[in-house]
């Protein structure tokens, strides 16, 4: 989507992810960097499994305090799709 290499994605991830706390200390404002962060987070999900919103939130809360923003961006960037009622991802 943004023409990023694996090395680029890893570099962005390392710049925003705190290895000690296992938390994203600042969510980037640039869409390209957001995409890279979300790409790494999406790897924690099994693409052959469905998740409830509660399950998605539980995983995302481990990454950043604004888990709702992460969830919305995962949908906006098409890492996730969800049912019309938003109950299944």
DORO-182532 format. One record per residue: residue in three letters; x, y, z of N, C-alpha, C in turn. Coordinates in steps of 0.1 Angstrom, whole numbers, plus 2048, in hexadecimal, padded with zeros to 3 digits. Layout:
REM DORO-182532
alaXYZXYZXYZ/...
//
This chain:
REM DORO-182532
unk8087F480080080080080980D800/unk81380D80881B819809829816804/unk82B80B7FD8388077F7843807802/unk84080080D84A7FF8188507F1817/unk85D7F18198647E481A8637DE828/unk8667D28298667CC83786F7D3840/unk87A7D783B8847DF84387E7EC848/unk8777F383E8708008428667FE84D/unk85E7F384C8537F085585A7EE863/unk8647E686386B7E28708717EF876/unk8777F786E87D80487387280D879/unk86780E87385C816878857810886/unk8558038858507FC89185A7FE89D/unk8677FD89B8717FF8A587180D8AB/unk86D8178A286D8258A68618288AF/unk8568208AE84A8238B68478198C1/unk84D80E8C084A8038CA8548028D5/unk8508028E18598018EC85B7F38F0/unk8677ED8EE8697DF8F18687DB8FF/unk86A7E590886A7E291685B7E191B/unk8537EA9178457EA91C83C7E2912/unk8417DF9068397D88FC82D7E18F8/unk82F7EE8F78247F78F48288018EA/unk81F8068E28228118D982181E8E0/unk82C8258E282C8318EB82683D8E4/unk82783E8D78208488CF81B8428C2/unk80E8458BF8098408B380C84B8A8/unk81284789D81785189480B85888D/unk80D86588980386C88280386A873/unk80E86686D80F86485F80985685B/unk8018568517FA84A84D80383F849/unk80E84284381883883F81D83084B/unk82083885582683286181B82A869/unk80F83086980482986F80281B869/unk80281B85C80180E85480B804858/unk81880985A82280085E8207FA86C/unk81C8028758197FE88380D7F4883/unk8037F787B7F77EE87B7FB7E1874/unk8037E186A8087D586380E7CC86E/unk8167D187681D7C98818137C488B/unk8097CC88F7FF7C88987F67BD892/unk7F37BF8857EA7B587F7F07A787F/unk7FD7A68808037998807FF79188D/unk7FA7978977F57918A37E878A8A1/unk7E278C8967D47868947D577B88A/unk7CD77188C7CD7668827C2769877/unk7C776A86B7BE76E8607B376485D/unk7B47588627AA74E8607A074C86C/unk7A1756875798756880790762881/unk78476188777C76D88977E771897/unk77C77E89A77E7848A777278C8AA/unk76E78D8B77647968BC76B7A38BE/unk7637AE8BF7697BB8C27717BB8CF/unk76B7B48D97727B38E677F7AC8E5/unk7807A18DD78D79A8DB7977A38D4/unk7927AA8CA79B7B48C27A07BE8CC/unk7977C48D479C7CE8DD7A67C98E7/unk7A47BD8EC7AD7B78F67BB7B68F0/unk7BC7B38E47C97B28DE7CF7C08DC/unk7C77C98D77CC7D68D47CF7DE8E0/unk7C97DC8EB7CC7E38F77DA7E18FC/unk7DF7D58F87ED7D28FC7F77DB8F4/unk7F37E18EA7FC7E98E17FB7F88E4/unk7EF7FD8E77EE80B8E87E180E8F0/unk7E18198F77D581D8FF7C98208F7/unk7CB8268EB7C08298E27BE81D8D8/unk7B98128DE7B78068D67AB8088CC/unk7A28118CF7978138C679C81A8B9/unk7A68238BA7AC8298AF7B381E8A6/unk7BB8158AD7C280A8A67B880289E/unk7AD7FE8A57A27F689F79D7FC892/unk79980989479481188879E81187D/unk7AA8148807B48158767B780786F/unk7B67FD8777B87EF8717AD7ED866/unk7A17F28697967F08607987FA854/unk79C80685779E81084C7A980C842/unk7B38068477BE80183F7BC7F3839/unk7B07EE83C7AC7E18367B47D583C/unk7BA7D68477C07CB84E7B57C2853/unk7AA7C885779E7C185D7927C4854/unk7887BB85477B7BE84F7727BA85B/unk7667C085B75D7BD86674F7BC860/unk7467B68687387B58647327C3866/unk7267C585F7207D285F71D7D786D/unk7197CD8767167D18847237D388D/unk72E7D088773B7D288E73E7C7899/unk7377BC8997397B28A37437A88A0/unk7467A689375079B89075A7A1886/unk76779E8897727A388177979887A/
//
